[in-house]
Amino acid sequence: MDRKENVVLTNMCMIYDGSKVLVEEKVGKDVRGIIFPGGHIEEHEPIVDSVIREMKEETGLTIERPILCGVKDFIDYDGSRYIVFLFKTDKYSGELISSSEGRVFWVEAEEVLNLPWIWGMDCLMQIMKEGRYTEYFMSSEDDWKPVMK
């Protein structure tokens, strides 16, 4: 039995400072809205290194000691699995700078869900901020209904 599957590996990080969190206003050709910064893991790149690199690229900040707090994963239309490793940290340095991915800015954590968010930000907040769950799973076969575990 072959246990390998086609997988896309990505990361996302909630950088927080007291009651504020850093969010990104994504501006892709098919994507617009508020989300935490993140990106793809490069081939053979350690997962923690990838989130540190992505935060530097998308926010200008150098993060330290990111804590893995859960995963978001879904089965895409083509049958491949898309995995997002969810991190958080309050250890950072540097100057906040937006990138071509979108504008980054600080917002009170309790205000995040009042913004025009994308990609299940409500579920991500339950994992990353509240620690209520560790997995957010979706499948196109289930009409993309979130399952929190």
N, C-alpha and C positions, 0 to 999 in steps of 0.2 A: 504494500500500500504506500503510495507516494504522499508524503505529508507536506510537500512544498506547495506554496501558492504564490501567485503574483502579488507583490505588496509594494505600496508607496509609503515611505517613511517621512514624517514631518514632525515639527515641534511647534509649540506655542508657549508663551510665558506671560504670566501676570506679574509685572513689576509693581510693587506697592510701597508707599511711603506714608505711614500712619493710616489715615482713613481714605487716602487717595490711591487710585490705580492708574497706570499708564495704558491708554487705549490708542488704537490706530484707526483712522478713517480710511478704509481701503478704497482705492479708485482704479480698479481694473476694468477692462472692456465689458465684462459680464458681471462684475461684482462691485457693489457699493454698500458701505455701511460700517458700523463700529464693531471692532473685534480686537483681541489682544494680538500683539505682534508675533510673528513666527514665520517659518519657512521650511524648505525641504532639507533633508539630511543628505549630504553628498555621499557618493560611493565610498565605503570603508571608513567613513568619518564616525568617531565616537559620538553617541547621542548627546551627552552633556556638552561636548565641544561644539556641536552643531547649534545648540540653543544659545550658547555664549556668542558664537559667530553671528547668528541671525539677529540677535538683539543689538549688536554693534552696528550691523549693516542697516537695520531698519529704524533704530532709535538714536544712534550715536553713543549710547551708554555701554559701558563695560560692566557686565553683571558678574557676581561671584556667588558661589555655592547655591546654584539653582536646585530647588527641591522638587523631585518628581512627585506629583500629587494625583496623577491618574492618566487615563487615556480616553481619547475619542476615536472611535473606529467605525467604519461603515463598509459595506459591500457595494461597490459601484455597479453601474449598469452592465459593464463588461465582465463582471464576476471577480474583479480584482479587489483586494482589501486595501483600504486607505487608513493608515494609523497616524494619529497625532499624539505625541507624547506631551502631556500637560505639566508645565513647571510653574513655580512661583518663587520669587525672591524679593527681599528688601535690601539686598546688598548690591549697590551699584555706584559707579563713579562716572564722571564725564559730563559733557554738555549735550542736552537734548536737541537732536537734529532730525527733522523728518526726511524721508527718502522718497524715491519714485513710487514706492509701494503705497504711500499715503501719509497724511499728516498725523503726527503723534502728539498727544496732549494728556495732561493730568485731569482727572475728574474724580469727584467723590464717589466711592464705591457704591453707595446706595442710589446714586443717580444714573449708573450705567444702563440699567434696563429701561430708563426713560428716553434714552437716545435711540436713533434708528439703527439697531444692531442687526447683525447677520450671523448665520451659521450656528444657531442654537446658543446664543450668548447666555440665555437664561439657564440652560443646563450646565454650561461651562462655569458660571458663577457658583453653582451648587457644588461643583467639584473643587475648583481652584480657590475660592474664597471661603466657602462654608465647610468644606470637607465632608459633606453629607454622603457623597458617592465617590467611587473610584473609576467607574467606566460609564461612558455615554456611547451607546451603540445604535446604529441605524442600518436599515436595509431597504433597498428599493422595492423588494418583494412585500414589505410591510408599509408601503406608501410613506417611507421616510419618517415613521413615528419613532420618537426617541425612547430608548429603553435605558433606564438608569439603574446601575447595580453598584 
